Amino acid sequence: MSKTFNALKDLTEDELKKKLAELKLELVKLNAQRQSSINSKVSSQIRKTRKDIARILTILNSGSANLKKKTVENKAKQKKINESNE
């Protein structure tokens, strides 16, 4: 699931928030698996998931101006598409 920083930067704010929620849920599941069994793969997956969460939070906290701009642009594009379909 590990994504690069540049790939995450291209996502909109809504997409990043959705991905963040998914990763947090995955982290809870992985922590439960780690408690129930000893598996080195689970520990490495937890580490990767935590890093992905940190990447997303970094983008959300530092680049809010760019994210808002992309979100507005995407909404405008979606509105044009909806108008042309009608």
Backbone as a ProteinNet text record, in pm:
[ID]
protein_1_A
[PRIMARY]
MSKTFNALKDLTEDELKKKLAELKLELVKLNAQRQSSINSKVSSQIRKTRKDIARILTILNSGSANLKKKTVENKAKQKKINESNE
[TERTIARY]
81.8	0	86	212.8	302	297.6	269.6	266.3	379.7	428.8	533.9	473.6	556.5	512	455.5	521.8	476.1	341.1	317.5	188.9	78	107.7	7.6	-18.9	83.3	66	-33	-48.4	-138	-284.8	-312.1	-449.7	-513.4	-645.9	-716.8	-730.1	-774.6	-788.6	-888.8	-1000.6	-1101.3	-1046.6	-972	-912.8	-810.6	-733.3	-634.2	-701.1	-809.9	-880.6	-942.4	-993.7	-1050.7	-940.3	-827.3	-714.4	-662.9	-660.9	-616.9	-707.6	-837.4	-932.3	-912.6	-890.5	-867.5	-739.8	-634.9	-508.3	-517.8	-591.6	-608.2	-684.7	-785.5	-860.5	-770.4	-689.2	-595.4	-495.1	-450.2	-355.3	-416.8	-542.2	-610	-615.7	-649.6	-656.7	-519.5	-416.8	-281.6	-234.5	-266.8	-228.9	-298.4	-423.7	-495.5	-430.7	-388	-320.8	-188.2	-118.6	10.5	-8.6	-116.9	-142.5	-179.9	-248.4	-295.1	-189.5	-94	8.9	141.6	245.8	378.3	414	420.5	448.2	530.6	646.2	733.7	677	597.5	538.9	438.9	367.3	270.5	342.5	454.1	530.8	579	622.9	668.6	551.5	436.8	317.9	271.7	281.1	244.4	335.3	463.7	560.7	529.4	500.8	469.2	340.6	241.5	113.6	130.5	207.9	232.2	304.9	398.2	470.5	378.3	287.6	191.8	98.6	56.1	-28.2	47.6	174	255.5	272.1	289.4	302.2	175.5	61.2	-65.5	-86.3	-58.5	-74.3	19.8	139.8	234.7	179.2	124.1	66.8	-53.1	-140.3	-259.7	-224.5	-124.1	-88.6	-3.7	76.8	168.2	116.8	46	6.4	-140.6	-200.2	-344.7	-387.1	-305.1	-341.2	-348	-249	-248.2	-362.8	-393.8	-502.1	-636.2	-657.3	-783.3	-797.6	-688.5	-691.5	-729.1	-668.1	-699.8	-844	-893.3	-1029.7	-1127.6	-1102.8	-1189.7	-1186.8	-1068.7	-1056.7	-1132.7	-1121.7	-1191.7	-1342.6	-1390.1	-1533.9	-1584.1	-1504.5	-1543.4	-1548.5	-1452.2	-1451.7	-1573	-1604	-1718.7	-1848.5	-1858.5	-1978.1	-1995.6	-1885.1	-1891.3	-1934.7	-1883.8	-1920.5	-2068.3	-2116	-2258.3	-2347.7	-2306.3	-2385.9	-2388.9	-2279.1	-2273.9	-2354.2	-2368.8	-2446.2	-2596.6	-2637	-2780.4	-2840.1
-119.2	0	125.3	108	222.7	306.7	433.8	526.9	626.8	673.1	772.4	908	995.6	1129.2	1204.1	1193.8	1265.2	1214.8	1084.6	1030	1080.2	1093.4	1142.9	1291.6	1367.5	1511.4	1541.3	1449.7	1471.3	1449.2	1394.2	1368.7	1495.1	1502.9	1616.8	1599.7	1704.6	1701.8	1594.9	1584.5	1483.7	1342.2	1320.5	1189	1154.9	1254.6	1232.3	1198.6	1267.8	1239.9	1101	1060.4	926.3	820.9	842.4	750.6	744.7	859	863.8	778.9	789.7	710.2	560.7	523.9	383.4	331	410.9	368.3	356	445	435.9	309.6	275.5	152.4	30.6	34.2	-75.3	-89.3	23.8	21.5	-43.9	-14.8	-77.1	-229.4	-272.6	-416.3	-482.8	-415.6	-470.7	-479.7	-379.4	-383.6	-498.3	-524.9	-637.8	-770.1	-780	-901.3	-921	-812.5	-822.2	-870.8	-828.9	-870.8	-1018.1	-1066.9	-1205.2	-1305.9	-1265.1	-1358.5	-1286	-1364.3	-1307.9	-1332.3	-1224.5	-1234.8	-1113.5	-1136.1	-1025.8	-945.1	-1006.9	-934.9	-831	-862.1	-766.9	-642.7	-662.1	-548.5	-457.8	-515	-433.3	-363.1	-427.9	-364.6	-247.9	-264	-155.3	-36	-61.4	45.4	119.5	45.4	107.8	189.5	136.8	206.3	336	330.6	451.2	557.4	515.5	611.1	672.9	591.7	645	746.7	717.5	811.1	941.8	932.1	1051.6	1132.7	1064.5	1135.1	1215.4	1150.7	1217.7	1336.6	1318.9	1429.1	1544.2	1513	1616.7	1698.8	1629.9	1699.5	1783.4	1726.1	1799	1922	1910.9	2021.6	2128.5	2092.5	2191.1	2252.4	2176.9	2226.5	2255.5	2310.6	2331.3	2426.6	2526	2620.3	2550.5	2465.7	2392.4	2293.2	2229.3	2132.1	2198.5	2314.6	2385.8	2425.8	2469.3	2509.5	2391	2273.3	2154.6	2111.5	2122.5	2082.3	2172.2	2302.3	2396.4	2368.7	2343.1	2314.3	2186.9	2085	1959	1976.5	2056.5	2081.6	2156.4	2251.6	2326.4	2234.4	2145.5	2050.3	1958.5	1910.7	1820.9	1894.1	2021.6	2099.5	2113.7	2138.3	2148.8	2018.2	1908.4	1777.3	1750.7	1783.5	1762.9	1848.4	1972.3	2061.7	2013.1	1959.2	1912.3	1783.3	1705.3	1581.6	1605.2	1721.5	1747.9	1792.5
0	0	0	18.2	28.2	-98.8	-81.7	-194.5	-178.5	-290.8	-283.7	-251	-201.9	-163.4	-283.6	-398.3	-517.5	-566.6	-556.1	-597.2	-505.8	-378.1	-283.8	-302.7	-342.1	-362.3	-474.2	-567.9	-680.9	-646	-528.6	-488.2	-431.4	-440.4	-384.1	-233	-167.8	-21.6	21	-50.4	-16.4	-32.4	-139.6	-162.8	-54.2	-13.1	92.1	225	256.2	380.8	379.2	264.5	251.8	269.2	203.6	214.3	357.9	425.8	565.1	654.2	634	713.4	687.9	561.6	527.3	594.5	591.7	650.9	802	865.3	1010.5	1048.6	970.2	994.4	974.4	870.3	844.5	959.2	1012.9	1123.6	1247.7	1274.2	1388.5	1370.1	1249.6	1221.1	1235.5	1184.9	1194.1	1338.9	1419.2	1560.3	1631.4	1595.1	1654.3	1613.2	1488.3	1440.9	1514.7	1537.6	1606.6	1749.8	1814	1951.4	1960.3	1855.2	1860.1	1815.3	1735.6	1689.2	1668.8	1671.4	1648.8	1502.8	1426.7	1284.6	1244.2	1189.5	1152.3	1035.9	949.3	836.8	885.4	990.9	1044.6	1096.2	1161.2	1213.7	1100.9	991.8	879.9	811.4	805.7	748	833.7	964.4	1056.2	1032.3	1019.1	995.9	865.4	758.4	629.3	637.4	706.2	718.6	797.9	905.3	984.7	903.3	819.4	734.9	630.7	573.7	476.8	543	665.8	739.4	763.1	799.9	823.1	694.9	582.3	453.9	423.2	441.8	412.2	505.3	633.4	728.1	695.7	650.8	611.2	495.4	397.6	282	323.7	404.8	447.9	531.6	616	704.9	638.2	541.4	482.3	353.7	274	143	131.3	233.4	230.6	120	86	-19.3	-154.4	-183.6	-310	-316.9	-204.3	-202	-227.2	-167.7	-188.4	-334.2	-394.5	-534.8	-623	-598.4	-677	-655.5	-533	-503.4	-577.1	-577.4	-647.1	-797.1	-851.4	-994.4	-1030.5	-947.4	-974.9	-967.6	-873.3	-863.4	-985.3	-1034.4	-1154	-1275.4	-1288.2	-1399.4	-1391.3	-1270.1	-1252.2	-1286.7	-1251.5	-1282.3	-1433.8	-1504.8	-1650.8	-1713.4	-1662.6	-1714.7	-1691.6	-1573.9	-1542.1	-1629.9	-1656	-1740.4	-1885.4	-1933.7	-2071.7	-2091.5	-1984.5	-1993.3	-1990.7	-1944.6	-1933.8	-2061.6
[MASK]
++++++++++++++++++++++++++++++++++++++++++++++++++++++++++++++++++++++++++++++++++++++

